[in-house]
Amino acid sequence: MADNKQSAAGSLNSRDVDQWLNNTKVFLAPLVFTYFGAVALIIQQPGHRFALTDFVPTNNTIGIMVLYVVNVAFNLARKIVAGNA
């Protein structure tokens, strides 16, 4: 039951890690929707011929991916410094 207590600053207990992983999964949804939306826009163009390069992320999608990674890293660092979830 020690994992129900608030973790000390500079560390995370398993409950905090589980919450961080859950937040990471939840905030992954907009990135996934953006990626598949961009692929759908490419495929729907008139006269388009399907190619594997259709699945290469656009610059906007890459920018969103970078922001997602930065946000996840910032969220983890914030939790470690604060010592709580």
Contacts in CASP RR format, 6 or more apart in sequence:
PFRMAT RR
TARGET T0000
AUTHOR 0000-0000-0000
METHOD contacts of the structure
MODEL  1
MADNKQSAAGSLNSRDVDQWLNNTKVFLAPLVFTYFGAVALIIQQPGHRF
ALTDFVPTNNTIGIMVLYVVNVAFNLARKIVAGNA
2 13 0 8 1.000
3 13 0 8 1.000
3 14 0 8 1.000
3 15 0 8 1.000
4 15 0 8 1.000
5 13 0 8 1.000
6 83 0 8 1.000
6 84 0 8 1.000
7 13 0 8 1.000
7 15 0 8 1.000
7 16 0 8 1.000
7 83 0 8 1.000
7 84 0 8 1.000
7 85 0 8 1.000
8 83 0 8 1.000
9 80 0 8 1.000
9 81 0 8 1.000
9 82 0 8 1.000
9 83 0 8 1.000
10 80 0 8 1.000
10 81 0 8 1.000
10 83 0 8 1.000
11 80 0 8 1.000
11 83 0 8 1.000
12 20 0 8 1.000
12 79 0 8 1.000
12 80 0 8 1.000
12 83 0 8 1.000
12 85 0 8 1.000
15 85 0 8 1.000
16 79 0 8 1.000
16 83 0 8 1.000
16 84 0 8 1.000
16 85 0 8 1.000
19 85 0 8 1.000
20 75 0 8 1.000
20 76 0 8 1.000
20 79 0 8 1.000
20 85 0 8 1.000
23 75 0 8 1.000
24 72 0 8 1.000
24 75 0 8 1.000
27 68 0 8 1.000
27 71 0 8 1.000
27 72 0 8 1.000
28 68 0 8 1.000
30 64 0 8 1.000
31 61 0 8 1.000
31 64 0 8 1.000
31 65 0 8 1.000
31 68 0 8 1.000
34 60 0 8 1.000
34 61 0 8 1.000
34 64 0 8 1.000
35 57 0 8 1.000
35 61 0 8 1.000
38 57 0 8 1.000
38 58 0 8 1.000
38 60 0 8 1.000
38 61 0 8 1.000
39 54 0 8 1.000
39 55 0 8 1.000
42 48 0 8 1.000
42 54 0 8 1.000
43 50 0 8 1.000
43 54 0 8 1.000
57 65 0 8 1.000
79 85 0 8 1.000
END
